[in-house]
Amino acid sequence: MTRRIPILEIDGALLVTVQVDLDDHLAVQLEEDLGDALARSGARGIVIDISGLELVDTFLSRILAQIASMSRVLGAESVLVGMRPAVAMTLVELGMTLDGVATALDIDRGLGILRTRLERST
């Protein structure tokens, strides 16, 4: 049985809450599932909650950046929420940037950023 991260649709946006450690296979599966969900739903935004992750390595940070790029190509904005300070410090130390990805402390703020960005684009 293949594990999958649930993707919920809320107010025209997709919400992903990662509550398990993402191995490489599961991270790639999430990227594919989000692409499919965006194409199917026509959602204009994605909020990815990574508050459950203890660490983010270079592979996972690349996957998150690719998800943001893919979502832009499909006409959606991305917001990453719940990043722990240790994760942020690790990304900085590795020289990784998440270009084009807005960040917020929690889901409520992330949805607020997404709403603001979407209102500006209409």
N, C-alpha and C positions, 0 to 999 in steps of 0.2 A: 504494500500500500504506500503510495506516494504522499508525503506530508506536504501541506500547502498552508500558506499564510492567508487567513480570511481577508477578503476585500469587501467592504461595505459601501453602499452608495447612500450619501446623505446630502440632501439639498443640491443636487447636481454635481457633487464632488465625490471622489473616491477616498475612503478612509482605510488606511492599513495600520494596524497596531501590531508591531513585532514583539511578541512576548516570549520568544524562544531564541536561543543562540542560532544565528544563521550560518550554516555551513555553506560551502561554495555552491553545492547543488541546489540547496533551498533558495539561496540568493538569486541564482540564475532563473529558477522556477518562478520566483516572485516577479522578476523583471518581465518574463514572458506573460505571466498571468495579468499583470498590470497593463501591458500593451493590449492584450485581448479585451480586458474589461473597459479600457478607454475607447477602443474602436467600437465595441458593442454598445456601450452606454452613452457615448457622446459627452461624457463628463468634461467639464472645463477646468477641473483642478484635481490635484492629488495631495492629500495630507498623509505623511508617513511618520508614525510615532515610533521612535526607537528608544523610548525610555526603558524598555526591558533589556536592552543590550548593554553588557558590561564593557565590551570593547568592539572597536571597528578597525579592521585591518585594511591594508591598501586595496585588496581585492574588493572588499565590501564597499569601500568608499568609491571605487571606480564604478561598481554596479549602481550605487545611488546616483552618481553623476550621470551615468548612462540613462537611468530612469528619467531624470530631469530633462535630458536632451530629447529622449524619445517622446516625452509628454509634450514638450514644446513643438515638436514636429507634428504631433497629433492635435495641436491647438489647446493644450492644457497647461496650467501653471502647477508648480510643485512647491510644497512647503514641508520642511523636515522639522519635526518637533520632538522635544523630550531628550535632547542630547545631554548626556552627563558631562560635567566638567572634565573628567579624566579622558573621555572620548574626544572632546574638543582639543585638549592638550596633545593627545596622541596624533590627531590629524595635523595639527600645526607642526609638531616635531617631525613628522614624515613629509612635510611640505605639500600635503594634499589640500586642494581647494575644491569646494563644491560650487563651481561657477554656475550661476543661474538658479541656484536653489536658495529660496528664502528659508530662514530658520526662526523658530519661536520656542518659548519655554514649554508650552503645553498645547493640547489639542484646541482648546477654546481660542487661544491667541492665534494659533495657526489658521483656524477657520476664519478668524477676523482678517488676517492678512490676505488670505485667499479671496474673501469677499471684496476687500478694498481693491485688490489688483484686477479682479474681474469687472468691477464697476467702472474702473478707469478705462478698461479696454473696450467698453461698449459705447 
